[in-house]
Amino acid sequence: MPYVNFRITKEGATKEQKAALIKGATQLLVDVLGKNPATTVVTIDELDTDNWGIGGETVTVIRQAKS
């Protein structure tokens, strides 16, 4: 039973975009590894940019610096 977990920043991914991620990841496992889509689990965790850090800074701070 494959399990795929996406972690993305909470910045307005639409229901349609998330559905496309779930469908695409499932199909990739079917195509590449021959996995059964009925037993493939895909989850999406959305995190606030204050809870995501890169290079010692939060994504919030990094994006504010680029503005």
C-alpha positions as CSV (number, residue, x, y, z in Angstrom):
1,M,0.0,0.0,0.0
2,P,1.9,3.1,-1.2
3,Y,1.6,6.3,0.9
4,V,2.5,9.7,-0.6
5,N,2.6,12.8,1.6
6,F,2.8,16.3,0.0
7,R,3.7,19.2,2.3
8,I,3.0,22.6,0.8
9,T,2.7,26.1,2.2
10,K,-0.9,27.2,2.9
11,E,-1.2,29.8,0.2
12,G,-4.4,29.1,-1.5
13,A,-4.0,25.8,-3.5
14,T,-7.4,25.2,-4.9
15,K,-9.5,22.1,-4.4
16,E,-8.9,21.4,-8.1
17,Q,-5.1,21.7,-7.8
18,K,-5.1,19.4,-4.8
19,A,-7.3,16.9,-6.6
20,A,-4.9,17.0,-9.5
21,L,-1.9,16.3,-7.2
22,I,-3.8,13.3,-5.7
23,K,-4.8,11.9,-9.1
24,G,-1.3,12.5,-10.6
25,A,0.6,10.9,-7.8
26,T,-1.7,7.9,-7.8
27,Q,-1.3,7.5,-11.6
28,L,2.5,7.9,-11.4
29,L,2.6,4.9,-8.9
30,V,0.4,2.9,-11.2
31,D,2.5,3.7,-14.3
32,V,6.0,3.4,-12.8
33,L,5.6,0.7,-10.1
34,G,2.4,-1.1,-11.2
35,K,0.7,-0.2,-7.9
36,N,-3.0,-0.7,-7.3
37,P,-4.7,2.7,-7.2
38,A,-7.4,1.4,-4.9
39,T,-4.8,0.9,-2.2
40,T,-2.7,4.0,-2.9
41,V,-3.0,6.7,-0.2
42,V,-2.1,10.4,-0.9
43,T,-2.3,13.1,1.7
44,I,-1.6,16.9,1.5
45,D,-0.5,18.8,4.6
46,E,-0.8,22.6,4.3
47,L,1.5,24.6,6.6
48,D,1.6,28.3,7.4
49,T,4.6,30.0,6.0
50,D,5.6,30.8,9.6
51,N,6.0,27.0,10.2
52,W,8.2,26.4,7.2
53,G,11.9,27.3,7.3
54,I,14.7,27.5,4.8
55,G,18.3,28.4,5.6
56,G,17.4,29.4,9.2
57,E,14.5,31.8,8.2
58,T,10.8,31.3,7.9
59,V,9.3,31.4,4.4
60,T,7.3,34.4,5.7
61,V,10.5,36.4,6.4
62,I,12.1,35.2,3.1
63,R,9.1,36.3,1.1
64,Q,8.9,39.7,2.9
65,A,12.6,40.3,2.1
66,K,11.9,39.7,-1.6
67,S,9.0,42.2,-1.7
